[in-house]
Amino acid sequence: MAAISELIRKESTGTISFGDYTLSAKAKLDNYEFEGDIYKVKTFKEITKLERNGVFVYESVPGTAVTEFKQTEDEVGFIVEGPEDAQITLELAEETEYEITIDGVSAGV
């Protein structure tokens, strides 16, 4: 997988891909429409951030490339790549436990 040169794009799978960790300077794309929502992405080597309808969705430090991102009422799934380990923060429902799986293996609740 490579960085997303368009910064954000629709995939044929009904998902989105975003982020370019190879950029040395900040880049952003605003007002990207997907399935009735408006997305904004900011990305470069130090951080990748995604907002939907003005609300925080995803952030990684350092920057990453995310493919096949899909968020439903019951699940969030994506594939992430970066030059090193990244801290990933997602905005989800408060006071709710989530099962985390990495490569199909449970990483805990």
Helices and strands as residue ranges (DSSP letters): E 8-10, E 16-18, E 27-34, E 37-44, E 47-52, E 55-61, E 65-71, E 76-81, E 87-90, E 100-102, E 105-108
